[in-house]
Amino acid sequence: MGIGTPSTHSVLAGTPSQRIIGSTQRLSMEVGLVSCTKSKREEPTKPKDLYLESAFFRKARQYVEANHDTWYILSAKHHLLDPDGDPVEPYDETLNGASVDTKREWAETVFEQLRAEGGNRLVFHAGRGYHEELTPLISGTSVEFTVLTDGL
């Protein structure tokens, strides 16, 4: 069952940064979501290597590769990036300070991409600008999510 499948189950537990929604009878697939960073390499490269100039990204990548079943990059310009996808040109876009409308439009696109990818547990390693408009969309599904960086 992918993201976006409406839940007929109630919230079983949760805090503002965590919601556990849906059946516990499904096999779990945990997806790590890491935000892009301002610091990037100067040449086109695979997404997982583009942001290695950032200490945050290096640490987050190491963590998600060791602790999640799969992971993706939340890119302000490219939305949801496969870390092993085609090389990406460096860019200078961010959701930090973007308008609510821009963030909502971005979140709707990412939500649809996540629905296509599947997974029933999302773990955000991203700042507020990269999850504040996306998590309300996820809350209406059977997908669990945790925001590890909330408040940072």
Backbone hydrogen bonds, N-H to C=O, Kabsch-Sander energy under -0.5 kcal/mol:
donor,donor_aa,acceptor,acceptor_aa,energy
5,T,2,G,-1.3
7,S,140,G,-0.8
12,L,20,I,-2.3
13,A,20,I,-0.7
15,T,18,Q,-1.4
18,Q,15,T,-1.7
19,R,145,F,-1.8
20,I,13,A,-1.8
21,I,19,R,-0.6
22,G,10,S,-0.6
31,V,121,R,-3.2
32,G,70,T,-2.5
33,L,123,V,-2.8
34,V,72,Y,-2.4
35,S,125,H,-1.8
36,C,74,L,-2.4
41,R,50,L,-2.6
45,T,88,V,-1.6
48,K,83,P,-2.4
49,D,46,K,-1.9
50,L,46,K,-1.3
51,Y,47,P,-0.8
52,L,49,D,-1.1
54,S,51,Y,-2.1
58,R,54,S,-2.3
59,K,55,A,-2.3
60,A,56,F,-2.8
61,R,57,F,-3.1
62,Q,58,R,-2.1
63,Y,59,K,-2.3
64,V,60,A,-2.9
65,E,61,R,-2.5
66,A,62,Q,-1.3
67,N,63,Y,-2.0
68,H,64,V,-2.1
69,D,30,E,-1.3
70,T,30,E,-1.4
72,Y,32,G,-2.3
73,I,81,L,-2.4
74,L,34,V,-3.0
75,S,73,I,-0.9
75,S,79,H,-4.1
79,H,75,S,-1.8
81,L,73,I,-2.9
81,L,79,H,-0.6
85,G,82,D,-2.3
88,V,45,T,-2.9
98,A,95,L,-2.1
103,K,99,S,-2.4
104,R,100,V,-2.7
105,E,101,D,-2.4
106,W,102,T,-2.4
107,A,103,K,-2.8
108,E,104,R,-2.4
109,T,105,E,-1.7
110,V,106,W,-2.4
111,F,107,A,-2.9
112,E,108,E,-2.0
113,Q,109,T,-2.1
114,L,110,V,-2.9
115,R,111,F,-2.3
116,A,112,E,-1.6
117,E,113,Q,-1.3
118,G,114,L,-1.8
120,N,29,M,-1.4
121,R,29,M,-1.4
122,L,144,E,-2.5
123,V,31,V,-2.6
124,F,122,L,-0.5
124,F,146,T,-3.2
125,H,33,L,-3.6
130,Y,127,G,-2.1
131,H,128,R,-1.7
132,E,128,R,-2.9
135,T,131,H,-2.8
137,L,134,L,-0.6
138,I,134,L,-1.7
139,S,135,T,-2.1
140,G,136,P,-0.6
140,G,137,L,-0.7
141,T,138,I,-2.1
142,S,5,T,-1.0
144,E,120,N,-2.2
145,F,19,R,-1.8
146,T,122,L,-2.0
147,V,17,S,-1.8
148,L,124,F,-1.8
148,L,146,T,-0.7
149,T,124,F,-0.6
150,D,147,V,-1.0
152,L,149,T,-2.4
